[in-house]
Amino acid sequence: MGQRRRVRDAYDDIAADYDDQRGEDGAGVLRVLLDRLGPDSRVLDAGCGGGRVGLDGLDPHHRTVGLDFSGEQLRVAAEAGRGDALVAGDMTGLPFADDAFDAVASLFAVIHLPTDDHGTALSEFARVLRPGGWLLFNTGDHEWEGANDDWLETGTRMEWSYPDPEETRRLLADAGFEVESFWDPDDERGGDFPMFLARRAE
């Protein structure tokens, strides 16, 4: 069983607990994206989970689509009424047409992919963005892969893997993005997972 399947199964197992524990962590980082979008923009939350942060933060302002590979996470999002549409799918093969979105947000999601798949996911984000569209996502602050056997005290094992930020910059450039900013969010959960704000080349 591969890492992606193990991560999906883990998120299925902890769907309710994860939604309860997310709170508002990470919501503030959406402001940098919202400030750059026109009214009624179409935004993809890739790896949306239950949508408590990304979809809740984006819904009041824009047309939102949440994508996740965990059916239980999508069920939580649906029951909470988050997102204009919810789609089951994988970030490495997005089920959307080219140039379909004005922005993509992906918070605490790409970091769960096998490192070798990060470039594929970033290329998929570029493909579904219109020229000039925005990408907001986070990565690790150093190269690492590993697991926590009792993540969030749920008794469920979770896995992560990611390259260092410089390699992520190279992958973004290869995918056709220009990095506008890179910073550490000022919140407890985000401190070790700095954010990239990038724009697809026109």
trRosetta pair geometry for C-beta under 8 A, 3 or more apart (Angstrom, degrees):
i j d omega theta_ij theta_ji phi_ij phi_ji
1 5 5.0 -111 -174 85 91 130
1 6 5.8 110 129 -58 112 89
2 5 5.2 94 60 12 74 101
2 6 7.1 -138 103 -5 38 91
2 114 7.7 -61 176 -40 105 132
3 6 5.6 -59 -147 38 34 110
3 7 6.2 33 157 -19 69 106
3 112 7.9 -178 150 165 105 71
3 113 7.8 106 107 -164 122 31
3 114 5.1 128 53 -63 141 95
3 159 5.5 -116 -152 105 99 149
3 161 7.1 -15 -176 5 163 128
4 7 5.8 -55 -149 37 30 110
4 8 6.3 32 153 -20 64 106
4 69 7.3 -4 173 91 101 166
4 90 7.3 28 -174 -134 142 120
4 112 7.9 103 -116 132 59 95
4 113 6.9 14 -90 -125 96 63
4 114 7.0 -70 -45 -13 88 96
4 117 7.7 32 -65 7 121 171
5 8 5.6 -52 -146 36 33 113
5 9 6.2 31 156 -18 67 105
6 9 5.8 -54 -146 38 30 109
6 10 6.3 33 154 -21 64 107
6 157 7.5 -41 172 99 114 106
6 159 6.0 48 101 8 122 132
7 10 5.6 -55 -148 35 31 113
7 11 6.4 26 156 -15 65 105
7 112 4.7 122 -149 174 153 122
7 158 6.9 63 -123 -151 74 71
7 159 5.7 -99 -74 53 93 95
8 11 5.9 -59 -150 39 30 106
8 12 6.4 35 150 -22 64 104
8 69 4.9 -71 -108 113 119 108
8 70 5.3 -175 -155 -80 71 77
9 12 5.4 -49 -151 32 35 117
9 13 6.5 37 151 -23 65 104
10 13 5.6 -53 -151 32 33 113
10 14 6.4 -2 163 6 68 110
10 151 7.5 51 177 40 130 136
10 156 5.1 136 -150 162 88 117
10 157 6.3 -105 -103 80 128 56
10 158 5.1 156 153 -94 155 71
10 159 7.6 154 0 9 155 79
11 14 6.4 -69 -135 51 31 88
11 15 6.5 67 160 -77 64 74
11 18 6.9 -17 -143 -13 73 164
11 49 6.9 -119 -159 -117 127 87
11 68 7.8 -127 133 177 150 122
11 70 4.0 -90 104 -84 119 155
11 72 7.0 175 126 65 72 105
11 73 5.4 -19 154 -43 114 124
12 15 6.2 -18 -156 -39 28 109
12 70 5.2 -159 -63 -153 69 99
12 71 6.5 26 -108 51 107 78
12 72 4.2 116 -141 10 62 127
12 73 7.4 -91 -86 -20 47 81
13 72 7.7 140 -19 48 19 163
13 154 7.4 130 120 146 103 129
13 156 4.9 161 98 -110 134 140
14 17 4.7 -67 -169 56 82 111
14 18 4.8 88 125 -34 98 102
14 151 7.5 -75 -53 87 169 104
14 152 6.8 109 -169 63 147 131
14 154 4.7 17 -112 -176 120 167
14 156 5.0 -128 -49 31 117 156
15 18 6.0 -61 -145 34 20 110
15 19 6.6 17 160 -16 60 108
15 50 6.6 124 -171 -66 82 111
15 70 6.8 178 -88 147 107 129
15 72 3.7 -130 -45 135 150 110
15 73 5.2 -148 -123 -74 102 54
15 75 7.0 35 168 59 158 100
15 76 5.1 -171 167 -34 108 129
16 19 5.9 -57 -151 36 30 109
16 20 6.4 29 154 -18 65 108
16 76 6.7 -179 -87 -97 53 125
17 20 5.7 -58 -150 37 32 111
17 21 6.2 17 158 -10 67 114
17 152 6.4 144 137 119 117 130
17 154 5.1 145 99 -103 162 120
18 21 6.0 -66 -145 43 28 103
18 22 6.4 42 157 -43 65 100
18 49 6.5 -110 128 -167 131 129
18 50 6.7 158 98 -6 99 122
18 73 7.5 -32 75 -105 138 98
18 152 6.8 128 -95 50 68 172
18 154 7.9 -19 -56 -63 77 153
19 22 5.9 -41 -147 9 30 116
19 49 7.4 176 -80 149 78 107
19 50 3.9 -12 -93 46 111 171
19 52 5.6 143 -150 -39 76 130
19 76 5.0 -152 -56 178 149 146
19 80 7.8 -169 -162 -40 141 144
21 152 5.7 155 72 -157 174 130
22 25 6.0 -125 -176 40 58 102
22 26 7.9 -53 -172 29 94 115
22 49 7.5 148 -76 114 149 146
22 50 7.2 -164 1 57 148 115
22 52 4.5 129 87 72 140 140
22 53 5.9 -120 167 -35 125 102
23 52 7.6 92 50 141 10 136
24 27 4.6 -54 -175 4 81 133
24 53 7.2 123 -155 -107 36 85
25 53 6.7 -60 78 -89 61 133
25 187 5.5 158 -146 149 73 139
25 188 7.0 -71 -122 57 116 84
25 189 4.3 50 -177 20 139 135
25 190 7.0 171 175 -26 93 93
26 29 5.7 -44 -170 20 63 114
26 30 7.9 72 142 -29 73 91
26 53 4.7 21 82 -159 112 151
26 107 5.3 108 174 -175 144 142
26 108 7.0 -87 -89 -16 158 117
26 185 6.8 22 -116 160 59 170
26 187 6.4 -136 -59 67 43 151
26 189 6.4 -58 -44 79 96 122
26 190 5.7 133 -92 -58 79 122
27 30 6.0 -43 -173 11 49 115
27 53 5.3 -135 -74 -147 74 83
27 56 7.4 -50 -113 88 117 107
27 57 5.0 175 -147 -79 86 129
28 31 6.0 -26 -177 -4 55 114
28 185 6.9 139 76 -159 105 109
28 186 7.3 -47 89 59 150 87
28 187 6.7 152 31 -41 121 126
29 32 6.5 -37 -177 18 57 107
29 33 7.8 46 136 -4 69 102
29 107 7.2 142 72 -108 132 121
29 136 7.0 159 142 174 104 129
29 138 8.0 -2 163 -55 170 117
29 185 5.1 -57 -68 -104 118 126
29 190 6.9 163 -40 -124 135 165
29 195 5.5 -178 -153 -83 137 158
30 33 5.4 -60 -164 42 55 110
30 34 5.7 52 143 -23 84 107
30 53 7.7 178 -38 162 125 83
30 54 7.2 156 -87 -124 127 52
30 57 4.2 129 28 143 170 144
30 58 6.6 -129 -159 -62 139 79
30 105 6.8 7 -114 -123 91 152
30 136 7.3 131 -115 110 51 162
31 34 5.6 -55 -138 40 34 110
31 35 6.1 39 161 -26 67 106
32 35 6.1 -49 -147 30 26 114
32 36 7.2 13 156 -10 56 112
32 136 6.8 144 84 -109 103 133
32 181 7.3 -104 -168 60 149 138
32 195 8.0 129 44 130 146 145
32 197 5.6 -91 131 -84 132 149
33 36 6.1 -74 -159 39 33 104
33 37 6.5 23 154 -22 70 115
33 43 7.9 96 151 -131 129 136
33 103 5.9 120 -170 -175 113 150
33 105 6.1 -33 -80 -81 176 111
33 134 5.9 162 -137 123 86 140
33 136 4.6 -80 -68 -26 125 147
33 197 7.2 -157 -73 -124 77 110
34 37 5.9 -65 -144 32 34 109
34 57 7.7 -114 -51 154 129 97
34 58 7.5 -160 -83 -111 101 67
34 61 6.0 59 -139 79 111 171
36 103 7.8 124 89 -89 104 135
36 134 5.6 105 100 -64 135 156
37 41 4.2 -92 -175 5 115 155
37 43 7.2 -18 -123 -69 160 119
37 61 7.4 102 88 135 125 124
37 62 6.4 -20 137 -80 147 136
37 102 6.1 104 -135 126 103 128
37 103 5.8 -67 -87 -22 125 140
37 134 7.1 -106 -69 26 92 137
38 41 5.6 119 62 -59 67 102
38 102 7.5 -105 40 -163 88 157
39 61 7.5 -116 -132 -177 57 77
39 62 7.9 -168 -171 -91 36 70
40 62 6.3 137 -142 -129 18 57
40 63 6.2 37 -170 -19 67 98
41 61 7.9 3 35 129 91 93
41 62 4.7 -33 63 -131 73 122
41 63 7.1 -143 100 33 33 81
41 102 3.9 -97 -167 66 107 152
41 103 6.2 47 140 6 135 106
42 62 6.9 178 -89 172 17 105
42 63 4.7 -28 -104 77 67 110
42 64 8.0 171 -157 -81 50 26
42 65 7.3 22 -178 -6 89 108
42 100 7.0 -95 118 148 139 66
42 101 5.1 -124 109 -128 95 60
42 102 5.3 120 51 4 65 93
42 103 7.9 166 90 31 48 68
43 58 5.2 -121 87 -170 147 142
43 62 4.8 58 1 118 117 144
43 63 7.0 147 19 77 71 54
43 64 5.3 -24 71 -107 94 70
43 65 7.3 -178 91 27 46 72
43 101 6.3 91 -118 -164 24 111
43 102 6.4 -51 -72 64 66 88
43 103 4.7 -13 -116 70 90 97
43 104 7.3 168 -163 -89 66 27
43 105 6.5 22 175 0 113 102
44 64 7.8 142 -98 -159 22 60
44 65 5.1 -26 -109 71 68 101
44 66 8.0 146 -163 -95 56 23
44 67 6.3 3 -170 0 101 116
44 94 7.9 22 -170 -150 159 138
44 96 7.2 -98 -91 -23 142 167
44 100 7.7 65 -48 98 125 104
44 101 4.7 -62 -14 -100 104 161
44 103 7.4 -164 30 99 68 52
44 104 4.7 -15 67 -114 103 77
44 105 7.3 -179 90 31 53 62
44 128 6.6 24 -11 119 158 136
45 48 4.0 74 115 -94 112 103
45 51 6.7 98 100 -118 157 82
45 54 3.9 131 -138 136 130 136
45 55 5.3 -105 8 -61 163 77
45 58 6.5 -168 -58 23 115 147
45 64 6.3 20 -11 -170 108 107
45 65 7.1 -174 25 88 72 48
45 66 4.7 -18 66 -109 111 70
45 67 6.9 173 85 25 58 68
45 83 7.1 -112 33 -97 126 114
45 105 5.3 -19 -110 72 67 98
45 106 7.4 146 -168 -86 47 49
45 107 7.8 -30 -156 14 93 94
46 67 5.3 -9 -120 62 56 114
46 91 5.2 91 172 -107 119 105
46 94 7.3 -56 -116 -100 122 120
46 104 5.7 12 -10 -170 119 106
46 105 7.2 172 21 83 75 43
46 106 4.2 -29 69 -91 98 106
46 109 6.2 -179 112 98 74 156
46 121 7.9 147 146 -171 144 107
46 125 6.9 -103 -5 -95 163 99
46 137 7.9 -29 63 -94 112 121
47 67 7.1 -7 -29 91 33 80
47 68 6.0 84 -137 -106 31 78
47 91 6.1 -14 -45 -55 99 129
47 106 5.3 69 34 -151 112 88
47 107 7.5 -156 91 54 106 48
47 108 7.5 -150 127 87 128 55
47 109 2.5 114 104 -141 161 147
47 110 7.1 -142 -6 -40 155 52
47 112 7.6 156 -139 34 140 120
48 51 4.9 12 162 -82 111 76
48 54 5.5 -120 -132 68 79 133
48 55 5.7 50 -162 -36 125 110
48 66 3.5 -50 10 -156 172 100
48 67 6.1 118 -7 48 105 38
48 68 5.1 -102 46 -46 76 107
48 73 7.4 155 89 142 72 118
48 74 7.8 76 73 -94 110 70
48 77 6.3 43 120 -88 120 154
48 82 7.9 178 162 123 129 123
48 83 6.9 35 -179 -68 164 138
48 86 7.6 -119 65 -128 148 88
48 109 8.0 5 -37 -79 26 145
49 52 7.4 -46 102 15 112 84
49 54 7.9 118 40 21 90 114
49 68 6.0 140 -60 -103 25 146
49 70 7.2 16 -119 51 54 130
49 73 4.6 -96 -154 -162 47 130
49 76 7.7 -25 155 70 69 128
49 77 7.4 138 113 -55 44 114
49 109 7.7 -144 -31 -86 95 105
50 73 5.3 -112 -55 -160 62 74
50 76 3.7 -45 -120 106 106 127
50 77 5.0 -178 -162 -60 43 74
50 80 6.8 70 172 10 96 140
50 82 7.3 87 154 38 60 150
51 54 6.2 -88 -142 66 56 83
51 55 3.3 -18 -162 31 107 131
51 56 6.2 126 143 -28 79 78
51 66 5.3 -50 -87 -104 115 154
51 76 7.6 180 23 105 88 89
51 77 3.9 89 -1 -122 123 108
51 80 6.7 -171 70 72 114 128
51 82 3.5 156 114 123 145 148
51 83 5.7 -106 -121 -30 151 106
51 86 8.0 -83 -52 -100 138 113
52 55 7.6 34 -14 51 12 90
52 56 5.5 -2 -174 -9 34 134
52 80 7.6 -23 -83 126 73 173
52 82 7.4 -93 -72 -82 36 161
53 56 6.3 -49 -115 42 6 106
53 57 6.1 -3 168 -12 51 118
53 107 6.0 -87 102 82 133 155
54 57 6.1 -71 -150 39 19 105
54 58 6.1 -4 165 -3 62 117
54 66 7.3 132 96 -110 118 98
54 105 5.2 172 -141 106 114 128
54 107 5.5 -174 -64 18 109 120
55 58 5.9 -66 -136 47 29 100
55 59 5.6 45 166 -45 69 106
55 64 5.5 136 -134 146 79 150
55 66 5.1 -26 -73 -71 129 124
55 77 6.4 80 29 -147 160 116
55 82 4.0 93 113 169 137 110
55 83 4.5 -58 -140 -58 136 84
56 59 6.2 -37 -132 12 22 117
56 82 6.0 -52 -61 -123 69 120
58 61 6.3 -90 -167 50 47 97
58 62 5.4 -49 175 49 90 110
58 64 4.8 120 109 -91 117 130
58 105 6.8 -164 -58 17 139 146
59 62 7.5 -101 -121 56 14 64
59 64 5.4 -73 -89 10 62 144
59 82 6.5 -116 -57 -150 143 66
59 83 6.7 -104 -89 -72 109 30
59 84 7.5 158 -129 -37 85 78
62 102 7.8 -126 -153 58 134 126
62 103 7.9 -26 -176 43 169 118
63 84 5.3 -38 -161 15 68 159
64 83 4.9 -111 108 -130 107 64
64 84 5.2 133 56 8 63 91
64 85 7.6 -171 103 34 54 66
65 83 6.5 73 -135 -165 19 111
65 84 6.7 -51 -71 64 57 89
65 85 4.7 -14 -116 70 82 100
65 86 7.6 170 -164 -86 59 27
65 87 6.2 11 179 1 104 116
65 96 7.8 114 113 -88 160 137
65 101 7.6 -111 36 -94 121 119
66 74 7.2 162 113 -119 116 82
66 77 5.6 -125 100 174 163 161
66 82 6.7 51 -33 120 151 97
66 83 4.0 -81 -7 -92 111 154
66 85 7.3 -173 28 94 67 51
66 86 4.8 -15 67 -113 102 75
66 87 7.1 168 87 25 50 69
67 86 7.8 164 -81 -161 34 52
67 87 4.9 -24 -102 73 80 97
67 88 7.6 126 -153 -129 68 7
67 89 5.0 -43 -161 56 112 104
67 91 7.4 132 113 -78 125 70
67 94 7.0 -4 -160 -133 172 90
67 95 7.9 168 -126 37 128 92
68 73 4.9 -87 135 91 158 126
68 74 5.4 -170 60 -59 113 91
68 77 7.7 143 11 -6 136 142
68 86 7.8 -25 23 -166 95 95
68 88 7.0 -43 77 -119 58 52
68 89 7.7 90 56 49 16 58
69 88 6.7 80 -124 -168 39 74
69 89 6.6 -81 -81 97 74 21
69 90 5.3 41 -79 -86 126 68
70 73 3.8 65 90 9 117 111
70 74 6.6 169 93 -10 63 82
71 74 5.7 -57 -150 39 34 111
71 75 6.3 41 151 -25 66 103
71 88 6.5 4 -89 -108 75 127
72 75 5.4 -46 -148 30 35 116
72 76 6.7 40 152 -20 63 98
73 76 5.7 -50 -155 31 35 112
73 77 6.6 34 149 -16 65 104
74 77 5.5 -52 -148 38 37 113
74 78 6.2 39 153 -21 68 105
74 86 5.1 137 -156 165 101 129
74 88 6.2 -71 -34 -78 164 82
75 78 5.7 -53 -145 36 31 111
75 79 6.3 29 157 -18 65 107
76 79 6.0 -57 -146 37 28 108
76 80 6.4 16 157 -10 63 112
77 80 6.0 -67 -149 44 28 104
77 82 4.5 -89 -162 64 81 111
77 83 5.9 24 165 9 121 123
77 86 5.6 149 100 -106 127 139
78 81 7.6 37 179 -70 32 30
78 82 7.7 -88 -65 45 21 73
78 86 5.7 -102 -71 22 91 159
82 86 7.9 76 89 -72 75 117
83 86 5.2 102 93 -65 144 83
87 95 6.3 -148 167 65 133 119
89 93 7.2 -127 -176 89 98 74
89 94 6.2 79 141 -137 139 46
89 95 4.6 -133 -105 3 145 109
90 93 5.2 33 76 42 106 85
90 94 7.6 -124 83 -73 52 43
91 94 6.6 7 -143 -68 36 89
91 106 7.1 76 -120 -129 139 142
91 109 6.9 135 -52 140 150 117
91 110 6.9 -134 135 -95 165 73
91 113 6.8 -94 68 -69 126 134
91 121 4.4 22 134 -130 110 109
91 124 6.3 155 167 76 60 142
91 125 7.8 -1 -168 -54 97 90
92 113 7.1 133 -51 -134 111 135
92 117 5.2 -57 -88 -169 135 114
92 120 4.6 32 -142 118 95 123
92 121 5.3 -61 -82 -72 65 74
92 124 6.3 176 -146 -19 24 147
93 124 6.8 -121 -83 -106 18 144
94 124 4.7 140 -4 173 108 119
94 125 7.7 115 -32 -73 147 42
94 127 7.2 171 48 74 122 114
94 128 5.4 -64 102 -40 151 141
96 100 4.5 -116 164 39 115 160
96 101 7.3 23 148 -27 155 105
96 128 4.7 54 89 -127 122 128
97 100 4.8 121 66 -66 77 114
97 128 7.3 109 83 -126 37 79
98 127 5.5 -81 -115 174 78 80
98 128 6.7 -122 -128 -100 30 40
99 128 7.2 -126 -15 -169 13 31
99 129 7.0 -13 -116 113 43 26
99 130 4.4 64 -156 -97 83 65
99 131 7.3 -17 -115 -12 108 67
100 128 4.9 -37 38 -166 101 85
100 129 8.0 -53 49 -77 58 20
100 130 7.8 -162 35 -48 17 80
101 104 5.9 88 105 -61 147 79
101 128 5.4 36 15 138 107 94
101 129 5.6 -53 74 -102 89 55
101 130 6.9 -150 78 -9 37 82
101 133 6.2 98 103 -156 73 150
102 129 7.6 49 -167 -147 9 78
102 130 6.2 -14 -99 27 50 117
102 133 5.4 -165 -169 -123 32 99
102 134 7.3 14 144 25 67 86
103 129 7.3 38 -107 -123 20 106
103 133 5.8 -163 -78 -174 42 90
103 134 4.3 -9 -117 64 96 93
103 135 7.2 179 -160 -75 66 33
103 136 7.2 15 180 3 110 98
104 125 4.8 -146 73 -151 165 101
104 128 7.0 91 -68 83 128 109
104 129 6.0 -90 -14 -71 109 108
104 133 7.3 65 -6 143 84 119
104 134 7.4 -164 32 99 58 56
104 135 5.0 -4 64 -114 99 76
104 136 7.4 -174 96 32 55 62
104 137 7.5 -11 117 -48 96 108
105 135 7.9 166 -84 -159 34 46
105 136 4.8 -10 -115 67 76 103
105 137 7.1 159 -165 -73 41 67
106 109 4.7 -99 -179 53 89 123
106 110 5.5 71 131 -31 131 99
106 121 8.0 152 -176 160 172 123
106 125 7.2 -90 -16 -95 137 134
106 135 7.6 -12 14 -167 103 89
106 136 7.4 165 28 91 59 57
106 137 4.0 2 66 -107 94 111
106 138 7.9 -147 100 21 72 61
107 136 7.7 -3 -66 120 83 95
107 137 7.0 -145 -73 -132 38 55
107 138 6.3 42 -138 10 55 109
108 111 6.3 -48 -153 32 46 122
108 138 6.4 4 -60 59 51 121
108 189 7.6 -26 -78 148 142 118
108 193 6.5 51 -93 141 78 167
109 112 6.3 -58 -170 20 38 108
109 137 7.4 -82 51 -144 94 106
110 113 5.7 -41 -167 12 52 116
110 118 6.2 76 176 -128 108 86
110 121 5.6 171 -123 108 100 154
110 122 7.8 50 -132 -59 143 81
110 137 5.5 52 -1 173 133 134
110 138 7.5 174 44 72 105 48
110 139 6.6 -44 91 -90 120 76
110 162 7.3 82 120 -106 87 113
111 138 6.9 -24 -36 102 119 83
111 139 6.2 156 -80 -136 92 43
111 140 6.0 114 -127 -44 114 87
111 160 5.2 -9 149 -150 94 104
111 161 7.5 160 179 57 56 31
111 162 4.9 -40 -130 -51 72 132
111 193 6.4 -58 -59 -130 155 122
112 158 7.8 -68 -118 -179 110 95
112 159 6.7 96 -150 90 78 71
112 160 5.8 -67 -98 -109 52 61
112 161 7.7 57 -164 28 21 68
113 117 4.4 -114 169 83 118 116
113 118 5.8 151 88 -73 126 63
113 121 6.0 -149 -35 -30 171 143
113 161 7.0 -94 94 67 44 91
113 162 8.0 79 61 -84 77 75
114 117 4.8 82 65 4 82 108
114 161 5.6 8 -134 69 37 141
115 118 5.9 -28 -162 -11 44 115
115 143 7.9 38 -117 -151 145 90
115 145 6.5 -90 -32 -67 115 123
115 161 4.7 -95 -40 143 84 109
115 162 6.1 160 -101 -114 87 15
115 163 5.5 109 -154 -47 112 79
116 119 7.8 -48 177 23 41 100
117 120 5.1 -55 -161 40 62 117
117 121 6.1 63 143 -24 83 100
118 121 5.8 -56 -151 35 33 110
118 122 6.4 28 155 -16 67 106
118 139 7.9 56 -145 -117 138 117
118 162 6.7 96 -80 -132 142 69
118 163 6.4 -126 38 5 160 105
118 168 7.0 -79 157 -109 142 81
118 171 5.9 -2 118 -173 103 171
119 122 5.8 -56 -146 38 32 109
119 123 6.3 33 155 -19 65 106
119 171 4.5 -125 -97 -143 80 112
119 174 6.5 -15 -146 83 112 135
119 175 6.9 -171 -162 -58 68 106
120 123 5.7 -56 -149 37 30 111
120 124 6.4 31 152 -19 64 105
121 124 5.6 -55 -151 36 33 112
121 125 6.5 37 150 -21 65 101
122 125 5.5 -46 -149 32 36 114
122 126 6.6 38 151 -18 64 101
122 135 7.8 75 -143 -178 79 164
122 171 5.3 116 33 142 156 104
122 172 5.9 -112 -169 -95 145 54
122 174 7.9 83 97 72 128 89
122 175 4.2 -126 127 -42 100 162
122 177 7.1 -87 179 -6 111 133
123 126 5.6 -50 -151 35 35 113
123 127 6.4 41 150 -26 65 103
123 174 7.6 -50 -75 113 100 90
123 175 4.5 -139 -83 -122 58 100
123 176 7.9 85 -124 14 65 98
124 127 5.5 -48 -146 30 35 116
124 128 6.6 17 162 -7 66 105
125 128 6.6 -68 -150 42 27 96
125 129 6.3 25 155 -22 64 114
125 135 5.4 72 153 -113 135 131
125 137 7.7 -89 -99 -27 164 141
125 175 7.2 38 60 163 92 147
126 129 5.8 -64 -147 35 30 111
126 135 7.7 -45 -73 -49 62 141
126 175 4.5 177 -21 160 141 98
126 176 4.7 111 -157 58 147 111
126 177 6.3 -123 -88 -50 112 90
126 200 5.3 141 -139 -113 77 112
129 133 3.3 -154 -175 75 104 139
129 134 7.6 -170 -143 37 135 26
129 135 6.8 -80 -64 -57 153 95
129 200 4.6 164 103 -21 131 148
130 133 4.6 115 54 -45 66 116
130 200 7.4 160 90 68 36 140
131 200 6.0 -126 -133 113 37 109
131 201 6.9 -43 -147 104 87 48
131 202 4.8 80 163 -143 112 44
132 199 6.4 -14 -157 -179 41 110
132 200 6.3 -46 7 73 13 85
132 202 4.9 33 -60 -91 92 83
133 199 7.1 166 85 -154 31 67
133 200 4.9 19 53 24 78 121
134 197 7.0 -18 -166 -167 104 86
134 198 7.4 146 -157 82 57 43
134 199 5.6 -33 -101 -102 61 74
134 200 7.8 -117 -63 4 20 81
135 177 6.2 -54 32 -119 135 138
135 196 7.3 -2 110 110 97 100
135 197 7.4 160 85 -154 56 40
135 198 4.7 -16 62 65 104 90
135 199 7.3 -174 19 -83 79 25
135 200 7.1 92 -20 -41 106 83
136 195 6.6 -5 -168 -171 83 112
136 196 7.3 178 -144 89 40 57
136 197 5.4 -5 -102 -105 80 75
137 195 7.2 165 93 -148 24 69
137 196 5.9 -9 64 56 71 96
138 185 7.7 -51 -96 -13 138 120
138 190 6.8 -117 -115 -144 163 95
138 193 4.4 66 151 150 130 98
138 194 6.3 173 -147 93 91 28
138 195 4.8 -51 -89 -93 89 59
138 196 7.1 160 -100 12 36 73
139 162 5.2 169 -166 -177 85 140
139 163 7.5 -27 -176 63 133 66
139 165 6.2 146 86 -97 128 68
139 168 4.8 -106 -34 -88 175 160
139 193 6.7 179 83 -160 20 74
139 194 6.7 -22 60 66 73 75
139 196 6.7 30 1 -13 106 114
140 143 7.2 126 88 -96 128 16
140 144 5.5 -130 165 35 165 107
140 160 7.4 114 -65 154 126 125
140 162 4.1 146 6 77 111 132
140 163 7.8 166 51 72 104 26
140 164 7.4 -73 90 -110 94 39
140 165 7.8 -133 87 -54 54 74
140 192 6.9 -12 -145 149 71 85
140 193 6.1 -44 -98 -110 43 69
141 164 8.0 2 149 -144 30 70
141 165 6.7 -7 -139 -36 42 114
141 184 7.4 17 -89 -95 128 107
141 192 5.6 -110 7 -166 118 57
141 193 7.0 -114 -29 -83 85 23
141 194 5.5 92 -86 -9 87 105
142 164 5.4 -13 -150 -109 41 91
142 165 8.0 -38 -79 -10 33 84
143 162 7.1 -144 -131 101 45 60
143 163 5.3 -18 -107 -155 91 43
143 164 4.3 -51 -41 -43 85 84
143 167 7.2 57 -83 16 107 138
144 160 7.1 18 108 108 99 107
144 161 7.2 -144 105 -132 53 47
144 162 6.5 10 55 53 73 79
145 159 7.7 15 -174 -178 83 93
145 160 6.6 -159 -137 101 52 60
145 161 3.5 13 -111 -111 103 94
145 162 7.5 155 -77 14 72 45
146 159 7.3 -159 110 -144 28 67
146 160 6.4 -5 59 58 62 87
146 161 7.7 135 6 -81 43 71
147 157 5.7 14 174 -176 123 98
147 158 6.5 170 -153 86 75 40
147 159 4.5 -31 -96 -96 94 72
147 160 7.4 164 -88 17 45 68
148 151 4.3 102 93 -77 117 84
148 157 6.9 174 88 -147 45 54
148 158 5.4 -3 54 54 91 88
149 157 4.8 -20 -126 -99 50 91
150 153 6.1 22 155 -110 100 37
150 154 7.0 169 -171 50 58 51
150 155 5.8 -7 -127 -95 82 31
150 156 7.5 95 -132 42 35 37
150 157 7.7 -14 -48 -81 33 55
151 154 6.1 -18 80 33 66 105
151 156 5.9 -55 45 83 94 79
151 157 6.9 98 -7 -148 103 18
151 158 3.9 10 -26 11 159 120
152 156 7.9 -6 51 51 94 99
162 168 7.5 4 178 -68 101 119
163 167 3.6 -80 148 84 138 137
163 168 5.8 171 78 -49 103 75
163 171 7.4 130 45 -18 143 132
164 167 5.3 94 57 11 70 101
164 168 7.2 -130 104 -5 37 91
165 168 5.2 -54 -147 37 38 115
165 169 6.4 46 153 -25 68 98
165 182 6.8 103 -168 -170 132 141
165 194 6.6 -4 -92 64 131 131
166 169 5.5 -44 -152 28 35 116
166 170 6.8 36 149 -18 62 100
167 170 5.5 -50 -153 33 38 113
167 171 6.4 38 149 -18 67 103
168 171 5.5 -52 -146 38 35 112
168 172 6.3 40 153 -22 66 103
168 196 6.8 -144 138 -48 126 148
169 172 5.7 -53 -149 34 31 113
169 173 6.5 30 153 -17 64 104
169 179 6.1 -43 -130 -34 89 150
169 182 7.9 -39 -81 -71 106 150
170 173 5.8 -54 -151 36 33 110
170 174 6.3 34 152 -20 65 107
171 174 5.6 -52 -146 37 33 114
171 175 6.4 28 155 -17 64 108
172 175 5.8 -62 -149 39 30 108
172 177 4.2 -69 178 66 90 123
172 179 6.0 75 110 -60 152 97
172 196 6.8 -141 -77 172 151 153
172 198 5.4 -126 -164 -115 134 165
173 176 7.8 72 -179 -53 30 13
173 177 6.7 -92 -78 63 30 70
173 178 7.8 58 -106 -93 70 45
173 179 7.9 -53 -61 -18 82 98
176 200 5.9 28 119 -149 102 77
176 201 5.2 -105 178 18 85 107
177 198 4.0 34 173 157 127 131
177 199 6.5 140 -156 68 77 30
177 200 5.9 -51 -99 -91 69 48
177 201 7.2 -151 -106 -25 18 78
178 198 6.3 161 77 -162 36 82
178 199 5.3 -23 60 62 91 86
178 200 8.0 115 16 -145 79 4
178 201 6.0 99 -22 -77 104 78
179 182 6.3 2 178 -43 128 105
179 196 6.1 -71 -130 -159 103 103
179 197 7.4 102 -162 78 63 51
179 198 4.9 -44 -100 -100 52 95
180 197 4.9 -53 63 105 104 98
180 198 6.3 174 6 -104 79 32
180 199 5.9 61 -36 -12 114 103
181 195 7.9 16 109 104 91 95
181 196 7.7 163 89 -153 51 42
181 197 4.7 17 52 45 88 111
182 194 6.1 48 177 148 82 124
182 195 7.0 -176 -145 89 45 54
182 196 5.5 -7 -103 -103 83 66
182 197 7.6 -148 -66 24 44 69
183 194 6.2 -167 101 -158 22 99
183 195 5.8 -14 62 55 70 95
184 190 7.1 148 -177 129 64 91
184 191 5.9 35 -179 -146 114 52
184 194 4.8 -61 -84 -101 61 91
184 195 7.6 149 -107 11 17 80
185 190 3.4 -8 62 117 125 145
185 191 7.0 -105 71 -71 73 42
185 193 7.7 -10 23 79 110 77
185 194 7.4 169 -6 -127 71 44
185 195 5.8 76 -46 -21 96 119
186 190 7.8 3 35 75 17 119
187 190 4.8 59 63 25 92 108
187 191 7.1 -142 80 -43 42 78
188 191 6.4 -37 -156 -12 25 114
189 193 7.7 -23 141 29 68 122
190 193 5.4 -93 -151 62 55 93
190 194 7.9 96 166 -92 88 28
190 195 7.3 -1 -172 -42 125 100
